[in-house]
Amino acid sequence: MKGGVMIFEGQIRSQMTQSLPQQGVIEVRDLHWAIVAAQYRSLRQAAESLSIKQSTLSRRLLALEHRLGAVLFERTNGGTRPTVEGQEFIESAKQILEYTQSISERLKNRSRGEVGRLTIGVHVSLSAGNFRATLMDFHRRFPEVETRLIDGTGDRLIADLASSMIDIAFILERSSRWDGNSLSVWNERVVVALPEDHPLATHDVVRWEDLRQQPLLLPQRGPGPDFLKLVISKLGQDPCCLLRHDVALDRFLTLVGVGWGILLALEGATGGVYPGVTFREVHDIEGATRLNFRVYWRPMNANPSLQAFLSMLRERYPNVPSNRPFA
C-alpha cells in the first residue's frame, strides 16, 4: 500500500472519530458519491447516475473536502477531475467500501446459516445410504459451512448434545427420555458382514436363528450397544460368542475378511469394497429387520447453520411416523 493511501486512511478514521460539530462524520454515502464523481469526471453525469440533483452532489463534495481539509477535485469548465490528493482519497475510499461490503455479505451469510460451523454427532457409516446423501446435499447447498463429525455411542452423543459439545446427533431411535427436539428421518436395513467363504454367504438372506453360536464381532463404539440389545431381543441372553473390539468399522470389516468372525452392520456400510467380505440382509418372520433413525438437537441452539441444516432435513425427510416403509 502506498504511503499516501495509508495517510488518508488514517485521516479518514481520525475525522470519523472526532466529535467536533463543525466537522461531522464522513458517511459511506460520501465515499460512494466521490468515487462516482471521479469515474464520470462530470458532476452532471455523476448526479444523473446517482439520481440526485447536481447541486446536491456539489454541496456534498464541498462539505467532504472541508471535513478532510483537502481539495479532492479540480473543477473547470471542461469537467471535474480528481487532484493528486483526490486520487489517493478515491483509492482509499474504494478499499473501504469493498471491505465494508465484504463484512456486510459475511454477516448476512452467517445469519442465513450459509457460513459458520456445524458439529454433527453420528454413529453410522458414510460409505452409502441416507446419511451420506444428506451430507453431500448440505455441502452442495452450503459449501462455506465447516462441518465437523463426532463419532460415539448413542448415549455418548446424547450426553454431548446436552452439554453443547455438538449441535445435532444422528442416532438410532432412543427408548430413553430426551427433553429436547427430535425428528424422524429414515430407517436402515440390518445386514451381516460375512467372510466370502462362510457357509451363510451362499444364502440370499440370513435368518436371526442362523446367527446363533456364530462368532459375532461387537463394536464398543457407534451402534455396537444397540446391536447387542437387538441380538438379545431376537435370540435371548448369551446367544452367541461375542468378540468385543474398540476399533472403527473398517477395521472390523478387515477382521471379517480374514475370518475372525461376522459383523452386524447397517446397510449404509455396504457402499465400500472390503476384500473377502460379502453382505447379506438379516430377516425375521416379518422380513428384513430395520432400525429407525432420529435426529436430536437442543431447542435453544441458535446456531444459524443448524437452522439451515434442519430446514434441509425437513425438506428431504418429512416428519412422519418412524415405522414408515424404507425408501
N, C-alpha and C positions, 0 to 999 in steps of 0.2 A: 504494500500500500504506500502511496506517495505520502511524503511528509505533510503536504498541503491538505490532503484528504483527512489525515489524522487530526490536523489542527482544526479543520472545520467541523469534524465530528465532535471534538471536544468542545468547540464553541457552541454547537447546537445543544449539547447536553447542558452546558453551563447556562445558556439562555433559558432552556426549558425548566430548569430547577430554580431559577431566581424568582423572587416574589415581588419584584419592583412592578407596580401597576402600570407605569408608562411603557414597559417593555412587553408585558403579556406573555403568552405562551405560543410557541410555534406548533401549529396543528399539522396532522398528517395531510390534510387538505392543502395546506400551504406548499408542502413539498411536491405534491402531485401537480398542482397548478403551475409551479415554477418549472417542472420538468416538461409539461405540455407547452408552455410558452417558449422554452428553449428549442423544442422539437420543430415548432411551426415558424419560429422567428418572425411571427406576426401576431400582435395581440388580438387583432380582429379575428383571424382564423383560429387562434387558440381558444378564444372566447366562444366562437361558434361550436367548436368541437366539444367544449365543456357545457354547452347550453346555458351560458350565463352572459350577462352584459359585458361589453368590453371595458366600460368604466369600472365595473365591479372588479374585474381581474386586475386592471391597472392599479386601483387603490390597494388591493390586497398585496400585490408585489412590492409596491412602495412601502407599505407597512412592514413587510418582511425584511426589506433592506434596512429599514430604520431599526428594527429589533436587532439585526445582526451587526449593524454599524458598518456595512459594506455595500458597495454598488454591485449588484448582480447582473444588471442588464444595461446595455448601451442602446439608447432609444434614438433613432434617426428617422428621417422621412422615408428611408428605404426599408424600415422594419425594426425589429428588436432582436438583438443577439447578445448572448452571454459575454460578460467580461471575463478576464482570466480568473478572477475570484469566483465569478458566476459559474464558470465551467467546473471548477473544483467543487463548488457547492452542489451543482447538479449531480455530479458523480457520487458524492456522498449521499445525497437525497435518494438516488436510485438504490443504493445499497441498503439504506434504512428501510425504504418501502418494501424491497424484496425480503428483507429479514422479517419485517412486520407481517407480511403476507404469509411467509413460511410458518411463523408462530401461530397465526390465526388458523391456517389449514391443519396444522398438527393438533391444535386444541379441538377443532371441530371433528376431526377424525377420531380422536380419543373419546370424545363424548358420544360418538356413534359406535364405539367399540371396534373401529377399523384399525386402530393401532393399540398397543399395550401388551399385556401378558395374561395368559390363561394357564392355570395349573390343573391338570386332569389326573385324577386317580383312576387306575384301571387294573383289572386282573384278567384280561382276555388277550388272545393272540392278535397280532396285527397283520398276519400273512394273508388273510382273506376275511370276507364277511362284512357285516354291517358297520362294525366299529372302524374298520379300515376305510370303508366308503365314506363314513361320517367325517373322519379326519381329513381325507382328501378333499371333500366338498368344502369344509371350513377353510382349509388352506387356500383353496381356489378363490373363495369369496373374500377372505381377509388375510392376504399374504403378509401384511405388516404386523400381524399379531404373533408374538412369540409364544409358542405353545410348548409347555413342559409336561412330561408324563411322569407319574409316580406309580410304581408297582407296589402291590401289597395284598394281603388277605382282605376279605370284606370287612371284618371287624377293625382291622388296622386303618383301612381307608375311611370308615365311618368316624373313627376317632380323629384322624387327621382333618376330616371335614369339620367336625365340631370345634376343633382348636384353630380353625382358619389356616391350616397348613396347605390345604388345597381348595380350589374353587368349586369343583364338581367331581363326582365319582360315578363311574360305570361299574356296577357290580350286580351279582345275582340277587334276585328279589329277597328281601330280608323278612324273616319272621319276627325279629326283634323290633322294638319300638324305635321310630325315628321321628323326632319332633319337627324336623324341617320339611322342605318341599321335596317332592319326587315326581317322576314322570315315567310311565311305562313306555319302553322304546321298542324292544324286539325280543324274540326268543331264538335260541340256537339248539340244533340237534346235538345230542351227546354221541361221541364217536369213541372207538377204541383204536389206539395205535398198536399194530402187531408187527412182529418180525415177518418178513415176506415168506419165510418157510414155516411159519406157525400153522398148525392144523386148522385153526379158526380162520386163517386167511383164505381158505377155499370156500368159505360161506359167503353168501351175498350180504347177509346181515348177521349180527351176533346177538344172541339172547342173553339176558342177565344171568340165567342159570348156567350158561356156558362159561361164565367168568368165575364160577365158584372154584376155589382152591388154586386159581391161577396166581402166579407171582405178579402182584399189582404194584407198579411204581407210583408212589404218592407224593406229590409236591407239598412242601411245608409253607409255600407262599402262594399267592394268586388264589385260584379256586380250589386248591387242594382240600382244605377243611370242608368245603361244600360237597366235593366229590365223595369224601368219606361218609358224610351224612347220607348222601344218596345211595351209596353202596349198602350201607347198613339198613336203609329203608327197603331196599329191594331184596337183600339176601340174608338179613339178620346179623346178629353180633358175630364177630370173628369169621367173616365169610370167606376170606382168602388170605394169602400170605402178603402182608404189606411191607414194601420196601421203601422207606422214607429217605428222601434226599432234599437238601436245601440248595437246589440249583435252578437255573432258568429252563424254560420249556425246550429250547433247542438242545440242551444237554440231556434232558430226559429222552428226547427222540433219538439222540445218538445212542443212549443206553438201550433203547428198544431195538435199534438197528443191529446192535451186536449181541442181541439175545438175552439181555439181563432181565427182561420182564415185559409186561404190557402196560399201557398207559391210557387212562381215561382222559379225554380232552373234549373241547367244543369244536364245532365244525369250522370256526374261524382259524383253527390251527392247520387245516388241511391245504392251505394255499401254498405252503412251501414244499420243496422236494428234499426228502431225507433218505440217504442211501439205506437200503434194506428195510424200509418201513412202508407199510400199507395201512389204510384206514378203513374201518367198517362202522356203519351205524349200529347203535345198541338199541334193541327193541324190547318192549314188554308186550303183554297181551293186547294192549291198545295201539300198538305201533311204535313209531320212533319216539324215544324219550327226548323231551325238550325242556330246557331250562329258561325261565323268563329273566330278562334283564330290566333293571330300572336305573334311572339316573337320579342322583341325590344332590341337593345343594341347600345352602343356608338362605332363608328368605331375606336376611338383612345384608347379604353380599351385594354391594352396589357397583361391583366391577363392570364397566360398560362392555368389556369383551365377553364377560359371562352372559350378559343380556343378549348380545348378538348371537352367541353360541346357542342359547336356549331358543331364540326365535327360529334359528335354522333347524333345531331338533324338532320343534313343534310342527314345522313345515314338512320335514321328512317323515316323522313318526307321530301322527296324531294320537292324543291321549285316549286310547281305547283299552278295554279290558285286557289284562295280561295273558289271558288264555286264547287270544286271537290266533288264527292259523299263521304259520310261518310263511313269509313271502320272500 
